[in-house]
Amino acid sequence: MAAVHNIPLDQSQAGLVSGAVAFQLTSKSRADRLVRIDSVWEVELRRECAVIVARTLSSFSPDNLLDDGIDATHRALDLLSVETQEHLSTRAPASHYIMFSRDTVPTVLRHCDVCDFPIEVSVGIEVRRADGTIETQPIPPTASWTPSFRFYRLAQSSPDLFDAYRNMFLALEALLDKLFPKLQREGEKAWLRRSATSASSANLSSLARPGMTSAEQIVDYLYDVRIQLFHAKTGRTLIPNERVSYTAVANAYPILVGLWTEIVRAYLFTGRGVGIVTRQGFKLMMEKAFHVATLAVSSDQTPPNASDASVSPLGQAFAALAEGQELRETRAGYMCLRAGATVASLPTGQSIGRIAVLIGEQVVLASGIEGGLTLGGVDVFETQLTLRLVNRGLPSTDFL
């Protein structure tokens, strides 16, 4: 049986499944739960377990399996919130997940995790007089408060992607209303397009995407997501995969934050900046550091710790994942370290509790699987560890 924390991934009460996705919860469930969603998905939780599994008998492509699995999981948690008053949340479900697919040949069990690299660069100016004394620099003035800042703070502090997007769009609307007030009888979208175009002092070139280069195109893209998030009437509510997927909203959010940030910098702040590591610089750093890295797995379920010196702190045996190993950039600021192995090449009965990144014999990163992962009936195990750049001097944009 393929299972995580003893929750089956390869079978449901209705029989063998085509696919399943497991996610981490931010807290443990108080009881065993089994929820069925639209006769397509079966979602299971276990008491005192912070893992939730969504299983389906229907066939999906890998991308659709993830998006539909996120949707089914969130619907199940919605029902439990109303019925049991237990309010559970997933932890970055598009970043941290385990996916089982029987539709592929060979059968694959994939583990995906993200490791953040927080980087903070301090930038300062020192003025030294001819006599060697250092001139005291004035404290930069604080910007005047505006309602847009309230919505921005709420967006940045929200753990929920959809809630963050709603507040961030309100921050954009409040900002544009301050700078370019809406005209009488001017339509909402027309005003937003005019306002963004009028913000000629802002540098929007970094927001360009294929097919989306002008301010009007950027606004159209963001507004198409916004209009579905702000309505609750039947037929107008945004439910992931019915109109736009969870990952689609997550991809739009950084562009929304970037648009707001560039306009604020151009019109509300002067002479203020932050030191950052560029995405290209991060790519070169990761390639230099991890080009000789290897991935290894162990049954040891000891939680990862920055001081770990071995793959298994308990001294258990470990196995290297030698097949298809690669390090590649999946998007700007994201480097994916991937490897796999046929289950037959692993020790008999191998379960997985920890995945470690080795450079030589030194452990440099480790990822844990709560409750362990068993591989019965699986042909190939793969792991993808994404190294993500986090510039502390810039707004947070990551929910993936």
N, C-alpha and C positions, 0 to 999 in steps of 0.2 A: 504494500500500500504506500502511495505517495501521500505524505501528510506533513503539516507544520503544527507544532504543539499538539500532536495527536489528533488534529482536525483534518479529516480526509480532503485531499485535493482531487483525487481521481475517481471518486464515486459519491453518489448522493443516495437518498432514500429511494429514488426512482431508478437507480442503476448506475452504470458507468457513465461518466460525464465526458463531454468533448473538451471542456476547458474549465479552468478555475483561476482565480486571482486572490491572493491573500494580502492584507494590508495591516499596518500597525495602528493601534488605537492609542490615544493620548492617556487613557486610563483603563483599568481592568473592568471587565463585565461583572456584574453582581450575580448573574445566574446563567445557566445554559439557555440558549435561545436558538430557534430555527424559524426563519421567516421565508416565505415564498413570495416572489415578485412576478406577477403577470404570467405565471405558468412557464416562465423561461429560466428564472434564476432561483436558486436556493441559497440563502445566506445563513451562516452558522457562527455563533459565538459560544465560548465556554466560560464557565464560572472561574473567576480569578485569573483570567487570561486576557492579555492585551493584544490579541490577534483576532481578526475577523476574516472569514473565507466566503467568497461568493463563487458558486459552482453553476454550470449550465450544461444542458444537453444539446444546445444549439451550437452550430458552427460559426465561428467568427475569425476574421483575420486577426493577427496579433495586436494591431493598433485598436481595432474595434473591440476586441476582447477586453483590453485594459479600460477603454472609455466606458463600455457598457457595464463592466464590473464595478467601476467607481460609482456609476449611476445606481446600480442595484444595491450596492452597499449603503449608499447615502439614503436611499428610499427605505431600506430596512431600519436604519438608525432613526429616521423620521418616525416610523411607526412605533418603534420601541420608546421613543421620547414621549409620544402621546399616551401610549398604553401603559407603560410601566414607570414613567417619570424618571427614567434613567437616561441622561443626556450625554451620549458618547460622541466622540469626534475621531476622524481618521487623522493620521499624521502624514501630511504631504503625500497623498496617495499616488500621485503620478511620478514621485521620486523614489519612494520606498515600497517595493512590492515583490511578491513571488508569483510567477505565472506558470501554470501547467497547461500544456496543449497536447491533446491526443491526436489532433488533426494533422500535425506535422509528421513527416517521416524523416528521421527517427523521432520518437516521442521525446520532447524537450521539457525540462524543468529549469526555469530561468530565475535567478535572484538578481535584483537591481537595488542599488543603494547609492547614496550621495554623500560625499565627504566634502565639507566646506573648508575653504582656505581663506580665513579672514585676514585681510591685509590692510594695515593702516599706515599711511605715509604722512608724516608731519612736514609742513612747509612753513618756513619762517624767514624773516628778513632781519639782519643785524646791521645797524649803522654804527660804524666806529669812527670817532673823531680823530683828528691828527695827533692829539695828545694821548691816544690809546683808550680813552673812556668810551663806553658804549652808550649811545643815545637811547633813551627810553622811548619805546614806540607807543603811540596812543592806542587805547582799546578800541577796536572797530565798533562803530555804532550798531545798535540793534535795529532791525527793520521794524517799521510800524506794523502793528497787528492788523490782520484782515481776516474776514470769515473763512477764506480759502484755507488758511493755515489750520483751522480747527478740523476740517474734513480731511486734510492731508495727514494730520496726526492720528486721527481715527483709522484711516486706511493703513498707515504704517504699523499700527499697534494691533490690527485685527489678525487673528490666526485663520480666518475664513476667507478664501479667495473671492467668492462672490460678494461678500460684505465689503471687502477691501476695494473691489472694483467699483461698487456703487459709491462709496465714500470718495474714492479718488476722482470719479467723474464729477461728483458734486464739487470737489475742490477745483477742478478745471472750470466748471461753469461759473463758480463764484469769482474765480480769478479773471476770466474773460469779461464777466459782467462789470467788474471794477474798472477794467482797462478799456473795454469796447462795449458800452451798454447796448442792450437789445433795443432795436427800434420799434416803434408802434406798428402793430400788425405784421411784424417780421416773424416768419416761421422759426421754430426752434433750431432745426437743422441748418437752415439758411443763415441764421445768426451765428451759429458755431463755425460754419465754413468761412463766413466773412471775417469773424474775429480772428480765427487762426491765420488766415491770409494776411490780415492787417498787422499781425505780430511780426513784422518784417525784421525787427531788431533781434529776434530769437534765431539761434542756429538750429534748424530742424534737419540738417543733412544727415545727422547720425541716426535719425528715425526712419530713413528711407528703406524700403523693402522692394523686392521685385513687384512691379505693377502698382507701387504705392510710393510716389516720389513727391507729389505736391501736398501742400497743407490741406487742400480740400479732400484728397484721397485718404490722407491719414485720418481726418475727422470722420469721413464716411465709414471707414473700417471700424473705428472705435465706437461710433454711434450705433452701428448695426448690432454690436454686442450690448451696448448700454440699453437700447430700447427693449430688449428682451429681459434684462435684469430688473427693470424698474416697474414692471407690470405684474399683477397677480390675478387678473381676470382670466377666465377659462379661454384657452386658445392663445393667450399672450404671455403666459408664465414661461420663464426659461427653465426647462428641465434638461439637464445634460443629455446629449445625443438626440433629443427631439428637435432642437433648433441649432444649438451650438454645443460642442463638447466641453468638458472640463478643461482639457488641455488647450482647446482653442481660446478659452477665456484667459488661461494662464499665459499663453503666448501674446495676447493682446495687452495684458496688464503692464509689462515693461515699457511698451510704446506709449501707453497712457501716462505713466509716471514720467517718462522722458519728455513728453510734450509739455506737461505742467512745469517740470523742472527748468527746461530751457526758457520758457516764457518768464518764469519767476526770476531767473538769473538776469535776463535782459531788461526787465522793467522794475523789479522791486529791490534787487540787491546790486550794489556797485563795488567793484574792486575786491570781491570776496571769491575765493576759490579753494579747492581742496587738492591734496596730492593723491594721485591714484596710480595703480598699476594698470597699464593698458591690457586689453585682452590678448593682443599679439604678444606682449611681453610675458603674460601669464602662460601662454602656449609654449613659448620658448623655454620658460622656467620648468614647466612640467615635463617637456620632452627631454630636457637635460637631466632632470632628477629621476625620471621613471622609465627611461628607454631600456634599462636592463632589469626592470622589476619583474618579479614572478608572483603569481597568486597561488595560495595554498589553503587547504581546508582541513578542519579537525572536528571531531565529535565534541570536543570540549565546549561547554556552554558558559564558561566564565565570561561575564560582561567585558567588553573591550575597555582598555585603560591606556592612557597616553604613555604610561611607564612600562607597558608590556615589552618583554624582551624575547618572547618566543611565541610561536603560533599557538601552542597549548600551554598555558600557565600550570596546568595540572600534570604536564609531562606526557600527555597522550600522543599517540602516533599521528602524523599528518601526511597529506598527499598533495603533491604539486599538480596544478591544472596546466597541462602542457599543450593542449590543442587550441589552435586558432588564436593564440595570444596576440593582442594588438593594443596600441595606444593611439587614439585618434581624436581629433576635435569634432564634436558632434554639433556644436554651435558656438558662437563667440563666448569665451569665458567658461566653456565646458569641455573637459578632456575625459574621455571614456577609456578606462583600463578594463579590457575584456579578456576572458579565457574560459576554457571548458575542458571537459573530459568525458569519455564514455563511462557510464556507471560501472561497466564490467572491468574497467581498468583500476577502479578504486578498490580499497580493501573490502572484502565480503561483509555485507551488512553495514557499510559505511553510512553513518548519519552525519549531518553537518550542523555544527553549533557556532562555529567561528570561521570567518574567511579573512585571511591576512595577506598583506602585501609585503613581500620580502625584497630587499636589495642586498644581494649576497646572502648572508645568514641573519641579517638584521631586520626585525619587524619595524616597518615605518608607519603602517596603517592597519587597522583591524575593524571588521564589521561583525556584529553578533546576530544570531537568529534565535529569538526567544523561544524556548521550548524545543528547539531542534527541528531539523528538516530530515525526514526519511525519504528514501529514493526508490522504494519498491515499485516495480513496473515501469520505471523510467529508463530510457536508453541513454540520454545525454543530459549532463548537468552543465549549465553555463552560469557565470556570474559577470555582472557589469557594475563596476564601481566608478561612478562619475566624480571627477575632481572638479569642484565648482569654485570659481573666483568670487569672493565677497569683498568688495571695496567698502570698508567701513565709513569712508567719507562720502558715500553716495547713498541715495534712497534704496531701501530693500525692494526688490522686484520679484523674488523667487518664491513661487508656491509649487513649482514642478518637483 
